[in-house]
Amino acid sequence: MVLAIILLCIMLAAALSGHFSGGAWYQQMRQPAWNPPPLFMALGWSMYYLAMAAAAWQSWQRTRRHAFGLLLPWMLLLALNVIWAWVFFGLHRVGWSQAVVGLWLAATLATAWDFGARSPAALRLLLLAGVWLGFVLALNVAQWILNGGGVVSIFRQFQL
């Protein structure tokens, strides 16, 4: 039953995140030379979701008691995933999305630490997810800079 809930949560987060696509806006953005092809990104996200599901399952297998309380921080990670996709692809706020993915990465590392107390395998899986998020953050920052972002652009929003 718990595995089914974990997988349902993963599929829901993936579906909601996938609902936001860059379309023409993303295609017109300037990209860093190291921006990977779409197939690499699809594989990266698939591995991220697989690592997330396996980490939750591994941690739950070791604990079983208070399992749903244990999974609440993990569910927050999935919520941050959807929020990031909405901010980046839905609102086209590349700068703001950096703050979201930074928070998401920090929450992933904190959850990895928490899960690691129960399962070393869960720790490793969430660290793998963290590596992916680090890559996403680096790509996000590069896209922001190449498309006119920077510290000065933050202050331009507040000029009268």
LUMKE-296511 format. One line per 3 residues: number of its first residue (from 1); their letters; for each residue y, x, z of N, C-alpha, C. Coordinates in nm, 3 decimals. Atoms other than C-alpha are relative to their C-alpha. Example, Ala and Ser with C-alpha at 12.3 -4.5 7.8 and 13.67 -1.06 7.14 Angstrom:
LUMKE-296511
1) AS) -0.119/0.089/0.000/-0.450/1.230/0.780/0.120/0.090/0.000 | -0.119/-0.082/-0.006/-0.106/1.367/0.714/0.109/-0.077/0.073
***
This chain:
LUMKE-296511
1) MVL) -0.120/0.082/0.000/0.000/0.000/0.000/0.127/0.087/0.000 | -0.118/-0.086/-0.007/0.248/0.275/0.093/0.019/0.077/-0.130 | -0.012/-0.070/0.128/0.170/0.470/-0.223/0.060/-0.092/-0.106
4) AII) -0.056/0.096/0.096/0.246/0.158/-0.425/0.150/-0.019/0.023 | -0.143/0.014/-0.032/0.581/0.121/-0.245/0.077/0.124/-0.046 | -0.064/-0.125/0.043/0.663/0.487/-0.308/0.018/0.001/-0.151
7) LLC) -0.006/0.000/0.146/0.583/0.455/-0.676/0.097/-0.106/-0.052 | -0.093/0.105/0.039/0.776/0.128/-0.702/0.144/0.047/0.020 | -0.134/-0.053/-0.026/1.082/0.294/-0.544/0.039/0.103/-0.106
10) IML) -0.026/-0.101/0.103/1.054/0.586/-0.787/0.031/-0.066/-0.134 | -0.021/0.067/0.129/1.024/0.356/-1.088/0.132/-0.076/-0.002 | -0.126/0.073/-0.009/1.316/0.145/-0.970/0.119/0.095/-0.013
13) AAA) -0.110/-0.098/0.009/1.541/0.450/-0.921/0.010/0.056/-0.141 | -0.001/-0.054/0.136/1.439/0.591/-1.259/0.055/-0.103/-0.099 | -0.047/0.105/0.090/1.500/0.258/-1.432/0.150/-0.025/0.017
16) LSG) -0.143/0.023/-0.024/1.838/0.203/-1.267/0.083/0.118/-0.050 | -0.072/-0.118/0.048/1.947/0.561/-1.339/0.001/0.006/-0.152 | 0.012/-0.003/0.145/1.822/0.537/-1.695/0.082/-0.108/-0.069
19) HFS) -0.084/0.107/0.056/2.027/0.221/-1.743/0.136/0.056/-0.044 | -0.127/-0.062/0.033/2.335/0.444/-1.751/-0.028/0.116/-0.096 | 0.019/-0.109/0.096/2.336/0.657/-2.061/0.137/0.043/-0.052
22) GGA) -0.128/-0.053/0.045/2.608/0.875/-2.201/0.044/-0.053/-0.134 | -0.033/0.050/0.133/2.588/0.742/-2.554/0.096/0.091/-0.074 | -0.096/-0.074/0.081/2.872/0.845/-2.783/0.090/0.087/0.088
25) WYQ) -0.085/-0.077/-0.090/3.083/0.959/-2.486/-0.065/0.134/0.033 | 0.069/-0.124/-0.036/2.822/1.215/-2.382/-0.017/0.090/-0.123 | 0.020/-0.078/0.122/2.756/1.324/-2.741/0.128/0.073/-0.042
28) QMR) -0.128/-0.060/0.039/3.126/1.400/-2.789/0.048/0.105/0.100 | -0.041/-0.099/-0.100/3.152/1.611/-2.472/-0.032/0.141/-0.049 | 0.031/-0.141/0.025/3.176/1.985/-2.509/-0.107/0.040/0.101
31) QPA) 0.112/-0.039/-0.084/2.859/2.141/-2.371/-0.008/0.152/0.009 | 0.020/-0.146/-0.008/2.779/2.490/-2.242/-0.110/0.042/-0.098 | 0.099/-0.052/0.095/2.573/2.709/-2.475/-0.142/-0.013/0.054
34) WNP) 0.133/0.006/-0.061/2.284/2.689/-2.227/-0.045/-0.144/0.030 | 0.040/0.141/-0.020/2.275/2.307/-2.228/-0.135/-0.024/-0.069 | 0.133/0.015/0.060/1.907/2.225/-2.282/-0.009/-0.123/-0.091
37) PPL) 0.021/0.115/0.087/1.778/1.986/-2.547/-0.047/-0.122/0.081 | 0.039/0.122/-0.071/1.706/1.622/-2.452/-0.144/0.000/0.051 | 0.139/-0.002/-0.044/1.330/1.683/-2.431/-0.015/0.077/0.131
40) FMA) 0.003/-0.078/-0.124/1.383/1.950/-2.163/0.054/-0.084/0.116 | -0.059/0.083/-0.106/1.605/1.713/-1.966/-0.097/-0.112/0.040 | 0.097/0.107/-0.030/1.348/1.433/-1.993/-0.117/0.054/0.083
43) LGW) 0.107/-0.062/-0.076/1.075/1.667/-1.870/0.046/0.038/0.141 | -0.055/-0.036/-0.131/1.298/1.792/-1.588/0.012/-0.120/0.092 | -0.011/0.121/-0.082/1.373/1.442/-1.467/-0.137/-0.056/0.036
46) SMY) 0.137/0.047/-0.029/1.006/1.347/-1.494/-0.061/0.083/0.113 | 0.052/-0.086/-0.107/0.911/1.647/-1.280/0.071/-0.027/0.132 | -0.074/0.034/-0.121/1.186/1.558/-1.033/-0.061/-0.124/0.066
49) YLA) 0.054/0.124/-0.055/1.051/1.205/-0.990/-0.143/0.019/0.051 | 0.137/-0.030/-0.043/0.693/1.331/-0.966/0.002/0.076/0.133 | -0.012/-0.077/-0.125/0.793/1.585/-0.698/0.046/-0.089/0.114
52) MAA) -0.049/0.092/-0.104/0.982/1.315/-0.507/-0.111/-0.091/0.050 | 0.108/0.090/-0.039/0.686/1.077/-0.510/-0.107/0.076/0.078 | 0.105/-0.078/-0.067/0.436/1.347/-0.414/0.046/0.047/0.138
55) AAW) -0.051/-0.043/-0.130/0.660/1.473/-0.130/-0.004/-0.114/0.100 | 0.003/0.117/-0.091/0.695/1.125/0.019/-0.144/-0.031/0.040 | 0.141/0.031/-0.029/0.321/1.067/-0.008/-0.060/0.105/0.093
58) QSW) 0.052/-0.107/-0.085/0.235/1.407/0.143/0.050/-0.014/0.144 | -0.058/0.012/-0.134/0.471/1.355/0.434/-0.055/-0.124/0.072 | 0.052/0.123/-0.062/0.353/1.000/0.496/-0.147/0.020/0.040
61) QRT) 0.142/-0.025/-0.031/-0.013/1.112/0.486/-0.014/0.075/0.132 | 0.007/-0.081/-0.123/0.060/1.356/0.770/0.049/-0.077/0.122 | -0.064/0.068/-0.112/0.254/1.109/0.982/-0.061/-0.137/0.026
64) RRH) 0.046/0.139/-0.004/0.147/0.749/0.913/0.073/-0.086/0.102 | -0.076/0.078/-0.097/0.313/0.634/1.233/0.148/0.019/-0.027 | -0.144/-0.004/0.026/0.682/0.554/1.193/0.029/0.043/-0.144
67) AFG) -0.010/-0.046/0.138/0.630/0.609/0.823/0.124/-0.053/-0.070 | -0.113/0.055/0.074/0.902/0.376/0.702/0.131/0.061/0.049 | -0.117/-0.072/-0.050/1.160/0.542/0.928/0.008/0.138/-0.062
70) LLL) 0.006/-0.130/0.064/1.047/0.872/0.781/0.047/-0.008/-0.145 | -0.034/0.013/0.142/1.098/0.741/0.429/0.145/-0.043/-0.024 | -0.140/0.042/0.021/1.455/0.617/0.488/0.087/0.110/-0.060
73) PWM) -0.081/-0.105/0.065/1.617/0.957/0.415/-0.044/0.024/-0.145 | 0.052/-0.015/0.137/1.395/0.982/0.107/0.056/-0.109/-0.090 | -0.058/0.110/0.079/1.519/0.642/-0.009/0.149/0.024/-0.025
76) LLL) -0.140/-0.037/0.022/1.875/0.767/0.039/0.012/0.095/-0.119 | -0.001/-0.092/0.114/1.793/1.045/-0.209/-0.009/-0.076/-0.132 | 0.013/0.081/0.121/1.687/0.785/-0.464/0.128/-0.078/-0.026
79) ALN) -0.127/0.072/0.016/2.005/0.587/-0.400/0.108/0.094/-0.055 | -0.097/-0.097/0.051/2.215/0.901/-0.455/-0.027/0.033/-0.146 | 0.036/-0.020/0.140/2.027/0.952/-0.782/0.067/-0.107/-0.086
82) VIW) -0.057/0.111/0.077/2.138/0.610/-0.904/0.153/0.007/0.002 | -0.146/-0.010/-0.011/2.494/0.658/-0.776/0.053/0.110/-0.091 | -0.044/-0.108/0.089/2.522/0.991/-0.957/-0.003/-0.045/-0.146
85) AWV) 0.010/0.045/0.139/2.402/0.838/-1.285/0.112/-0.099/-0.033 | -0.106/0.099/0.020/2.650/0.552/-1.245/0.137/0.069/-0.012 | -0.129/-0.068/0.001/2.944/0.783/-1.166/0.014/0.087/-0.125
88) FFG) -0.008/-0.092/0.113/2.861/1.038/-1.438/-0.003/-0.076/-0.133 | 0.019/0.066/0.130/2.733/0.822/-1.724/0.070/-0.135/-0.009 | -0.060/0.133/0.004/2.867/0.480/-1.627/0.151/0.003/0.006
91) LHR) -0.145/-0.006/-0.017/3.218/0.565/-1.509/0.065/0.115/-0.077 | -0.047/-0.120/0.072/3.248/0.892/-1.706/0.090/0.086/0.089 | -0.076/-0.079/-0.096/3.380/1.065/-1.394/-0.078/0.127/0.032
94) VGW) 0.077/-0.124/-0.012/3.238/1.414/-1.437/0.036/0.074/0.128 | -0.043/-0.068/-0.123/3.445/1.560/-1.153/-0.054/-0.067/0.125 | 0.050/0.073/-0.116/3.352/1.289/-0.906/-0.151/0.016/0.014
97) SQA) 0.146/-0.008/-0.006/2.987/1.317/-1.000/-0.046/0.131/0.062 | 0.036/-0.127/-0.066/2.989/1.678/-0.878/-0.010/-0.018/0.150 | 0.005/0.027/-0.143/3.065/1.555/-0.528/-0.128/-0.076/0.035
100) VVG) 0.121/0.079/-0.025/2.779/1.306/-0.553/-0.124/0.089/-0.008 | 0.119/-0.084/0.014/2.526/1.561/-0.679/-0.002/0.109/0.108 | -0.005/-0.095/-0.111/2.645/1.810/-0.416/-0.053/-0.062/0.129
103) LWL) 0.051/0.073/-0.116/2.584/1.553/-0.143/-0.149/-0.026/-0.015 | 0.140/0.027/0.030/2.253/1.464/-0.307/-0.085/0.125/0.023 | 0.072/-0.126/-0.021/2.146/1.829/-0.307/-0.009/0.034/0.149
106) AAT) 0.001/-0.027/-0.144/2.245/1.874/0.058/-0.097/-0.094/0.073 | 0.091/0.098/-0.063/2.059/1.556/0.156/-0.145/0.032/-0.035 | 0.136/-0.038/0.039/1.754/1.676/-0.040/-0.049/0.117/0.085
109) LAT) 0.039/-0.114/-0.082/1.752/2.006/0.148/-0.024/-0.041/0.145 | 0.020/0.050/-0.136/1.790/1.826/0.482/-0.130/-0.078/0.011 | 0.124/0.077/0.001/1.507/1.590/0.392/-0.120/0.093/-0.016
112) AWD) 0.107/-0.099/0.016/1.295/1.886/0.280/-0.032/0.064/0.135 | 0.018/-0.060/-0.133/1.348/2.045/0.620/-0.074/-0.096/0.092 | 0.063/0.103/-0.084/1.253/1.720/0.794/-0.146/-0.022/-0.041
115) FGA) 0.137/0.022/0.049/0.946/1.660/0.576/-0.086/0.123/0.025 | 0.074/-0.124/-0.019/0.846/2.026/0.611/-0.060/0.013/0.138 | 0.056/-0.002/-0.135/0.791/1.977/0.983/-0.134/-0.073/0.005
118) RSP) 0.124/0.077/0.005/0.510/1.740/0.888/-0.097/0.053/-0.105 | 0.085/-0.041/0.111/0.384/1.881/0.561/0.065/0.114/-0.078 | -0.054/-0.111/0.081/0.443/2.225/0.406/0.003/-0.033/-0.149
121) AAL) 0.001/0.038/0.142/0.348/2.075/0.069/0.121/-0.086/-0.034 | -0.117/0.085/0.022/0.621/1.812/0.102/0.127/0.084/-0.004 | -0.115/-0.091/-0.001/0.870/2.086/0.185/0.013/0.069/-0.136
124) RLL) -0.003/-0.070/0.129/0.778/2.281/-0.130/0.038/-0.094/-0.114 | -0.031/0.096/0.106/0.795/1.970/-0.346/0.147/-0.039/0.001 | -0.142/0.035/-0.007/1.140/1.875/-0.219/0.089/0.120/-0.033
127) LLA) -0.076/-0.118/0.042/1.259/2.233/-0.263/0.001/0.012/-0.152 | 0.005/0.003/0.146/1.143/2.206/-0.624/0.100/-0.102/-0.054 | -0.099/0.101/0.039/1.348/1.886/-0.654/0.141/0.054/0.020
130) GVW) -0.130/-0.061/-0.027/1.639/2.078/-0.500/0.039/0.101/-0.107 | -0.028/-0.096/0.109/1.610/2.350/-0.765/0.049/-0.077/-0.123 | -0.043/0.083/0.114/1.637/2.081/-1.033/0.142/-0.051/0.022
133) LGF) -0.134/0.051/-0.028/1.942/1.932/-0.862/0.104/0.112/-0.006 | -0.091/-0.114/0.014/2.098/2.278/-0.843/0.034/0.024/-0.146 | -0.023/-0.013/0.144/2.056/2.303/-1.220/0.092/-0.111/-0.049
136) VLA) -0.083/0.114/0.040/2.204/1.955/-1.265/0.145/0.022/0.045 | -0.135/-0.027/-0.050/2.502/2.054/-1.048/0.069/0.107/-0.084 | -0.059/-0.106/0.083/2.558/2.375/-1.247/0.039/-0.053/-0.137
139) LNV) -0.031/0.060/0.131/2.543/2.181/-1.575/0.120/-0.092/0.012 | -0.111/0.093/-0.025/2.776/1.917/-1.432/0.133/0.075/0.011 | -0.121/-0.080/-0.017/3.031/2.182/-1.329/0.043/0.058/-0.134
142) AQW) -0.033/-0.058/0.131/3.013/2.352/-1.670/0.058/-0.105/-0.093 | -0.051/0.108/0.085/3.063/2.021/-1.850/0.141/-0.041/0.042 | -0.131/0.037/-0.053/3.358/1.938/-1.626/0.106/0.100/-0.045
145) ILN) -0.096/-0.106/0.037/3.529/2.272/-1.693/0.025/-0.001/-0.150 | -0.014/-0.003/0.146/3.462/2.265/-2.069/0.076/-0.121/-0.056 | -0.064/0.122/0.047/3.607/1.915/-2.094/0.131/-0.029/0.073
148) GGG) -0.133/0.014/-0.057/3.938/1.980/-1.921/0.007/-0.016/0.149 | -0.001/0.011/-0.145/3.833/1.966/-1.559/0.046/0.129/0.064 | -0.044/-0.115/-0.076/3.937/2.206/-1.292/0.084/-0.050/0.116
151) VVS) -0.078/0.038/-0.117/4.138/2.209/-0.974/0.130/-0.068/-0.042 | -0.127/0.057/0.045/4.459/2.133/-1.165/-0.020/-0.145/-0.045 | 0.024/0.136/0.049/4.302/1.822/-1.323/-0.010/-0.101/0.113
154) IFR) 0.008/0.091/-0.114/4.244/1.674/-0.978/0.141/-0.049/0.035 | -0.136/0.035/-0.039/4.618/1.682/-0.907/0.074/-0.079/-0.108 | -0.062/0.077/0.108/4.711/1.540/-1.248/-0.016/-0.150/0.022
157) QFQ) 0.026/0.141/-0.022/4.562/1.209/-1.139/0.105/-0.063/0.091 | -0.092/0.052/-0.099/4.826/1.176/-0.866/0.147/0.016/-0.039 | -0.138/-0.015/0.045/5.137/1.255/-1.070/0.057/-0.137/-0.036
160) L) -0.066/0.128/0.029/5.386/0.973/-1.107/0.066/0.002/-0.134
***
